[in-house]
Amino acid sequence: MTKHRLYATSFAEAPAPNPARAKITGVVCGVRVEEVADPLMREIRYLDKLIDELAKGKAMDKIPRA
């Protein structure tokens, strides 16, 4: 049996997030990450942006930027 979880639950139960994630900027799926108003959706977009940048071969320490 597969256990289903809500995104909100997953993010709420995750360890403390990296405070530098707020420096992640850019566009994911046509949406500017830094302009997302809903806190949960912003966290999801940060994750999307990280995945996109890693898929392009960028090093993790180069992704957060002001």
SEGULO-893847 format. One record per residue (C-alpha): residue number from 1; residue in one letter; x, y, z. Coordinates in steps of 0.25 Angstrom, whole numbers. Example, Ala and Ser with C-alpha at 12.3 -4.5 7.8 and 13.67 -1.06 7.14 Angstrom:
// residues 2
@k = 1&r = a&u = 49&v = -18&w = 31
@k = 2&r = s&u = 55&v = -4&w = 29
END
This chain:
// residues 66
@k = 1&r = m&u = 0&v = 0&w = 0
@k = 2&r = t&u = 5&v = 14&w = -4
@k = 3&r = k&u = 5&v = 25&w = 7
@k = 4&r = h&u = 1&v = 38&w = 1
@k = 5&r = r&u = 5&v = 51&w = 7
@k = 6&r = l&u = 2&v = 65&w = 5
@k = 7&r = y&u = 13&v = 75&w = 0
@k = 8&r = a&u = 10&v = 84&w = 12
@k = 9&r = t&u = 12&v = 72&w = 22
@k = 10&r = s&u = 25&v = 68&w = 15
@k = 11&r = f&u = 30&v = 82&w = 16
@k = 12&r = a&u = 25&v = 84&w = 30
@k = 13&r = e&u = 32&v = 71&w = 35
@k = 14&r = a&u = 45&v = 74&w = 27
@k = 15&r = p&u = 58&v = 78&w = 35
@k = 16&r = a&u = 61&v = 92&w = 36
@k = 17&r = p&u = 62&v = 98&w = 22
@k = 18&r = n&u = 75&v = 105&w = 17
@k = 19&r = p&u = 73&v = 120&w = 20
@k = 20&r = a&u = 80&v = 123&w = 7
@k = 21&r = r&u = 69&v = 118&w = -1
@k = 22&r = a&u = 63&v = 132&w = -1
@k = 23&r = k&u = 74&v = 136&w = -10
@k = 24&r = i&u = 69&v = 127&w = -21
@k = 25&r = t&u = 64&v = 135&w = -32
@k = 26&r = g&u = 59&v = 133&w = -46
@k = 27&r = v&u = 48&v = 127&w = -54
@k = 28&r = v&u = 42&v = 113&w = -53
@k = 29&r = c&u = 30&v = 109&w = -62
@k = 30&r = g&u = 29&v = 124&w = -66
@k = 31&r = v&u = 28&v = 128&w = -51
@k = 32&r = r&u = 38&v = 137&w = -44
@k = 33&r = v&u = 42&v = 129&w = -32
@k = 34&r = e&u = 44&v = 142&w = -23
@k = 35&r = e&u = 30&v = 147&w = -27
@k = 36&r = v&u = 22&v = 135&w = -22
@k = 37&r = a&u = 13&v = 140&w = -11
@k = 38&r = d&u = 8&v = 127&w = -5
@k = 39&r = p&u = 19&v = 122&w = 5
@k = 40&r = l&u = 17&v = 107&w = 2
@k = 41&r = m&u = 17&v = 110&w = -13
@k = 42&r = r&u = 30&v = 118&w = -12
@k = 43&r = e&u = 36&v = 106&w = -5
@k = 44&r = i&u = 32&v = 97&w = -16
@k = 45&r = r&u = 37&v = 107&w = -27
@k = 46&r = y&u = 51&v = 107&w = -19
@k = 47&r = l&u = 51&v = 92&w = -20
@k = 48&r = d&u = 47&v = 93&w = -35
@k = 49&r = k&u = 58&v = 103&w = -38
@k = 50&r = l&u = 69&v = 95&w = -31
@k = 51&r = i&u = 65&v = 82&w = -39
@k = 52&r = d&u = 65&v = 90&w = -52
@k = 53&r = e&u = 79&v = 96&w = -49
@k = 54&r = l&u = 85&v = 83&w = -45
@k = 55&r = a&u = 79&v = 76&w = -57
@k = 56&r = k&u = 87&v = 87&w = -66
@k = 57&r = g&u = 100&v = 82&w = -59
@k = 58&r = k&u = 101&v = 94&w = -49
@k = 59&r = a&u = 108&v = 92&w = -36
@k = 60&r = m&u = 99&v = 93&w = -24
@k = 61&r = d&u = 108&v = 104&w = -17
@k = 62&r = k&u = 106&v = 112&w = -30
@k = 63&r = i&u = 91&v = 112&w = -30
@k = 64&r = p&u = 87&v = 122&w = -19
@k = 65&r = r&u = 90&v = 136&w = -23
@k = 66&r = a&u = 86&v = 149&w = -19
END
